[in-house]
């Protein structure tokens, strides 16, 4: 980690999830009735960004505005418990609170309360914190902190000696000139770019024109437009933009992904990364954050690093069904895809147990595999039905099945009237083996034979 703290500057909110069980409809209206509500409070806005950065092991200072009410005191306590040092501007009025009513991981309703006034003058400690930062992240939620003249002057000075990342808001203030990277989402970029002419342009060209216009307007080094599940586009000025696709994840709640993205960019820049390196890392970690449950999975205490989130653990924790299948998958064809799609439909996640190169050679002969295991695993992981890939080196999948312990084991082929070789093992933990028919006329051997028969002589 770099010397000096990561200083987050911006507006903080109090987020509260009210999670309950929806088992019936109200007799007087077609609306769900929630029982056993549990309230989970956490910092929101710039507070969530700071909390996530602290969970990564960083020294974090949050410069924000706090009212004098009980909700603000709760926020300060949650942030302190997470290891975040708070330097507060005084704020009249009440704390902004967003309450989400949820059931089975699905948001049903949001209730917003509280309206703070314009923050007071920034204390000297806030300017000192910015002056000592290894990197600064401005998390603007349009509630007034970034309008502070004293803070803007400190930020304008900071860009000359430390990387500044600015996560903007349409109701907020423009980034100070010299900001290293600005991170609007696509909707924010459209609103902030205003009447920039994009007539006749396709979607990517439209994003690029808007990003380039904002780049020039703000005098930033780069503008990284986040695109949700599609990743991010980075405009550098004077060259083609860089695009970083996001890993595919299954998630219903992207709340907090932008905060995670901006925090990861700022942290990577603090560690000396280039903007493109920082954005590529942030795209991966934001996707993992969403896959792990997003903001609703965040508490005030220590949390697990996003890169370590296991889809199998996540499904098991939710009481879901883990499905596994196996094979060499040497040359992927339509038969493989049909089997994988059918297998995934049997549960809530699909793990492919993949024979290693050595295992394939022992089973298929010295000329196989045609595709090395790293490439086979990457292709499988990119398929929509597949949640994870496990490579095993043995001739049979018994050892990897004992480690994984799936609820359902899927085999492709004709085993009518015969017990699967893995059936006895699966019964030890109550799992079920099933057989899916092959798609007729599709096989790797057939593809190899066809290719050999049509290859021109050398």
FENCOR-V928276 format. One record per residue. SS is DSSP state (hx for helix, st for strand, lp for the rest). OMEGA is omega in whole degrees, -180 to 180 (none if undefined). NEAR is the number of other ideal C-beta (glycine too) atoms within 8 Angstrom. Layout:
ss;omega;near
SS;OMEGA;NEAR
SS;OMEGA;NEAR
//
This chain:
ss;omega;near
lp;-179;7
lp;176;8
lp;-179;3
lp;-177;8
lp;164;12
st;-178;16
st;178;15
st;-179;19
st;179;16
st;-174;17
lp;-179;16
st;177;14
st;170;13
st;176;18
st;178;14
st;172;12
st;174;11
st;-174;12
st;179;9
st;178;12
st;178;8
st;-176;10
st;-178;5
st;176;6
st;176;8
lp;180;9
lp;-177;3
lp;177;3
lp;-179;5
lp;180;4
lp;180;6
st;173;9
st;-179;9
st;177;12
st;172;7
st;180;6
st;175;8
st;-179;7
st;177;7
st;179;9
st;175;8
st;175;16
st;176;16
st;-178;11
st;179;14
hx;178;15
hx;177;18
hx;178;15
hx;-180;17
hx;-180;17
hx;-179;16
hx;178;14
hx;177;15
hx;178;12
hx;175;9
lp;180;9
lp;-178;5
lp;171;11
lp;-171;7
st;171;14
st;179;14
st;174;16
st;-174;15
st;176;16
st;180;15
st;175;14
lp;-178;13
lp;-175;5
lp;-178;8
hx;179;5
hx;177;12
hx;178;13
hx;176;8
hx;178;10
hx;-179;14
hx;179;11
hx;179;8
hx;-180;14
hx;178;15
hx;180;9
hx;179;8
lp;178;13
lp;-180;6
st;176;13
st;-175;7
st;171;11
st;-167;11
st;165;9
st;176;15
st;180;10
lp;176;13
lp;178;8
st;-175;8
lp;-179;10
lp;174;13
lp;-179;13
st;176;12
st;179;12
st;177;12
st;176;13
st;-171;12
st;173;13
st;179;12
lp;178;6
lp;-177;9
st;176;8
st;-179;9
st;-173;9
st;173;6
st;-180;8
st;-180;7
st;177;8
st;176;7
lp;179;12
lp;179;6
st;176;14
lp;-180;8
lp;-180;6
lp;177;13
lp;-176;8
lp;178;7
lp;179;11
lp;179;8
hx;180;5
hx;180;7
hx;178;14
hx;179;11
hx;180;8
hx;179;13
hx;-180;16
hx;-178;9
lp;-170;8
lp;168;14
lp;175;10
st;-180;15
st;174;16
st;175;19
st;-179;14
st;-171;15
lp;175;14
lp;172;11
lp;-176;9
lp;166;9
lp;-176;13
hx;-176;16
hx;175;13
hx;180;9
lp;180;12
hx;-178;6
hx;179;10
hx;179;15
hx;177;12
hx;179;8
hx;179;13
hx;177;14
hx;176;10
hx;-175;10
hx;-176;13
lp;-179;13
lp;-176;5
lp;-179;5
lp;178;11
st;178;10
st;174;16
st;-176;17
st;176;14
st;-167;16
lp;177;13
lp;-180;9
lp;178;8
lp;-178;4
lp;-178;9
lp;-179;7
lp;176;6
lp;175;12
lp;-179;11
lp;-177;9
lp;176;11
lp;-175;15
lp;-180;12
st;176;18
st;-169;16
lp;175;15
lp;168;13
st;-173;10
hx;179;11
hx;178;6
hx;179;11
hx;179;15
hx;-179;8
hx;-178;8
hx;179;10
hx;175;10
lp;-172;5
lp;176;3
lp;-174;8
lp;176;5
lp;-177;9
lp;176;4
lp;-178;3
lp;174;7
lp;-175;5
hx;-178;5
hx;178;8
hx;177;9
hx;178;10
hx;-177;14
hx;180;11
hx;179;13
hx;-180;14
hx;179;15
hx;178;11
hx;179;10
hx;178;16
hx;-180;14
hx;-178;8
hx;-175;7
hx;-177;12
lp;180;7
lp;176;15
lp;-179;8
st;172;13
st;179;16
st;-179;14
st;179;16
st;-172;14
lp;179;12
hx;-177;9
hx;180;9
hx;176;6
lp;-177;11
st;176;14
st;-178;15
st;174;17
st;-178;14
lp;-175;11
lp;175;8
lp;178;3
lp;177;5
lp;-180;3
lp;173;11
st;179;9
st;-179;9
st;-180;12
lp;178;7
lp;172;15
lp;179;8
lp;176;7
lp;175;10
lp;-178;5
lp;-180;9
lp;-172;4
lp;180;12
lp;-177;9
lp;178;9
lp;-177;12
hx;179;13
hx;177;11
hx;179;14
hx;-180;15
hx;-177;15
hx;179;15
hx;179;15
hx;176;13
hx;-178;18
hx;180;17
hx;180;13
hx;177;12
hx;177;15
hx;-180;14
lp;176;8
lp;-179;5
lp;169;9
lp;-180;5
hx;-179;15
hx;177;9
hx;-179;9
hx;-179;15
hx;179;15
hx;178;9
hx;-177;12
hx;177;15
hx;-180;15
hx;-177;11
hx;176;13
hx;177;15
hx;178;12
hx;178;13
hx;178;13
hx;180;13
hx;-179;12
lp;179;11
lp;178;10
hx;-176;14
hx;-177;12
hx;179;13
hx;-172;8
lp;171;11
lp;-179;7
lp;-177;9
lp;179;6
lp;180;3
lp;-177;8
lp;178;6
lp;-176;6
hx;-176;10
hx;-177;7
hx;-177;6
lp;-178;11
lp;-179;7
hx;178;11
hx;178;12
hx;-179;8
hx;-180;13
hx;180;13
hx;180;9
hx;179;6
lp;179;8
lp;-177;4
lp;-176;9
lp;178;9
st;179;16
st;176;17
st;172;14
st;-177;15
st;178;10
st;-179;10
lp;179;13
lp;-173;10
lp;171;11
lp;-175;8
lp;-179;8
lp;-174;10
hx;177;7
hx;176;11
hx;-177;11
hx;179;11
hx;179;9
hx;-179;14
hx;179;15
hx;180;9
hx;180;10
hx;-179;14
hx;-179;13
lp;-178;5
lp;-177;10
lp;-174;12
lp;170;8
st;-179;14
st;176;14
st;177;16
st;175;15
st;-169;14
st;176;16
st;176;12
lp;178;10
hx;-179;8
hx;179;7
hx;179;13
hx;-180;14
hx;179;11
hx;-177;7
hx;-171;9
hx;-179;10
lp;-172;5
lp;179;4
lp;-180;5
lp;8;11
lp;174;12
lp;-178;7
lp;-178;8
lp;-171;7
hx;180;12
hx;179;6
hx;179;8
hx;-180;15
hx;-179;11
hx;179;8
hx;179;11
hx;-178;14
hx;-180;9
lp;-178;7
lp;-176;9
lp;-178;4
lp;-169;9
lp;178;13
lp;-179;9
st;177;12
st;176;10
st;178;10
st;178;9
st;-172;12
lp;-178;6
lp;179;9
lp;178;5
lp;-179;7
lp;-174;10
hx;-177;9
hx;-179;9
hx;176;12
hx;177;15
hx;178;8
hx;-175;6
hx;-178;12
lp;179;8
lp;175;11
lp;-180;8
st;176;15
st;-174;15
st;173;15
st;175;13
st;178;11
lp;-177;7
lp;178;6
lp;-177;9
lp;177;5
lp;-179;3
lp;179;5
lp;178;6
lp;-179;10
lp;-176;5
lp;-171;13
hx;-178;9
hx;178;7
hx;-178;9
hx;-179;12
hx;-179;8
lp;177;6
lp;173;6
lp;180;4
lp;-178;11
st;173;7
st;179;12
st;180;9
st;174;12
st;-178;10
lp;174;7
lp;171;11
lp;-171;9
lp;174;4
lp;180;5
lp;176;10
lp;177;9
hx;179;9
hx;178;6
hx;178;9
hx;180;10
hx;-180;10
hx;180;8
hx;-180;8
hx;-180;8
hx;-178;7
hx;-178;6
hx;-178;5
lp;179;6
lp;180;3
lp;-179;3
lp;none;2
//
